[in-house]
Amino acid sequence: MSSTATFTVSGMTCEHCVASVSDEVLEIAGVTGVDVDLPSGRLTITSDQPLSEDAVASAVDEAGYRLS
């Protein structure tokens, strides 16, 4: 059964930002899909199990951004 979670990322300004966040989040165990909407900062993650917000925040931080 898949799980979907939505977060808001602050600080992204371009497609490179989107790619960086996507790449880091895809490395979280269980993540099967990532969709980032640049204008709104919305990050939607599909995974095969519920994810901890800490894991997502850590991945976003690794990319150089923050959850807001």
One Martini backbone bead per residue (centre of mass of N, CA, C, O) as a GRO file, in nm:
protein
   68
    1MET     BB    1   0.096   0.036   0.024
    2SER     BB    2   0.060   0.365  -0.038
    3SER     BB    3   0.210   0.686   0.035
    4THR     BB    4   0.120   1.036   0.096
    5ALA     BB    5   0.315   1.344   0.108
    6THR     BB    6   0.313   1.694   0.215
    7PHE     BB    7   0.529   1.972   0.153
    8THR     BB    8   0.727   2.268   0.234
    9VAL     BB    9   0.967   2.451   0.047
   10SER     BB   10   1.235   2.667   0.110
   11GLY     BB   11   1.446   2.849  -0.143
   12MET     BB   12   1.345   2.793  -0.419
   13THR     BB   13   1.435   2.921  -0.775
   14CYS     BB   14   1.488   2.650  -0.953
   15GLU     BB   15   1.544   2.360  -1.127
   16HIS     BB   16   1.794   2.283  -0.963
   17CYS     BB   17   1.651   2.276  -0.693
   18VAL     BB   18   1.450   2.057  -0.765
   19ALA     BB   19   1.663   1.838  -0.829
   20SER     BB   20   1.802   1.830  -0.553
   21VAL     BB   21   1.557   1.750  -0.386
   22SER     BB   22   1.475   1.499  -0.543
   23ASP     BB   23   1.738   1.336  -0.511
   24GLU     BB   24   1.736   1.321  -0.199
   25VAL     BB   25   1.449   1.199  -0.152
   26LEU     BB   26   1.498   0.936  -0.329
   27GLU     BB   27   1.704   0.815  -0.098
   28ILE     BB   28   1.476   0.733   0.060
   29ALA     BB   29   1.346   0.481   0.201
   30GLY     BB   30   1.054   0.396  -0.006
   31VAL     BB   31   1.072   0.586  -0.232
   32THR     BB   32   0.875   0.629  -0.554
   33GLY     BB   33   0.806   0.953  -0.547
   34VAL     BB   34   0.853   1.293  -0.692
   35ASP     BB   35   0.701   1.624  -0.644
   36VAL     BB   36   0.784   1.956  -0.766
   37ASP     BB   37   0.663   2.287  -0.696
   38LEU     BB   38   0.807   2.580  -0.742
   39PRO     BB   39   0.604   2.819  -0.687
   40SER     BB   40   0.500   2.675  -0.399
   41GLY     BB   41   0.702   2.439  -0.275
   42ARG     BB   42   0.578   2.170  -0.335
   43LEU     BB   43   0.608   1.842  -0.175
   44THR     BB   44   0.555   1.522  -0.322
   45ILE     BB   45   0.533   1.198  -0.165
   46THR     BB   46   0.593   0.864  -0.261
   47SER     BB   47   0.534   0.559  -0.072
   48ASP     BB   48   0.550   0.228   0.084
   49GLN     BB   49   0.564   0.419   0.341
   50PRO     BB   50   0.567   0.595   0.601
   51LEU     BB   51   0.716   0.904   0.676
   52SER     BB   52   0.937   1.091   0.830
   53GLU     BB   53   0.992   1.420   0.876
   54ASP     BB   54   1.294   1.397   0.944
   55ALA     BB   55   1.384   1.262   0.679
   56VAL     BB   56   1.291   1.490   0.494
   57ALA     BB   57   1.440   1.726   0.628
   58SER     BB   58   1.723   1.606   0.584
   59ALA     BB   59   1.716   1.594   0.273
   60VAL     BB   60   1.656   1.895   0.225
   61ASP     BB   61   1.906   1.996   0.378
   62GLU     BB   62   2.115   1.853   0.194
   63ALA     BB   63   2.016   2.041  -0.055
   64GLY     BB   64   1.976   2.347   0.095
   65TYR     BB   65   1.699   2.333   0.252
   66ARG     BB   66   1.358   2.395   0.384
   67LEU     BB   67   1.114   2.335   0.584
   68SER     BB   68   0.788   2.520   0.643
   0.00000   0.00000   0.00000
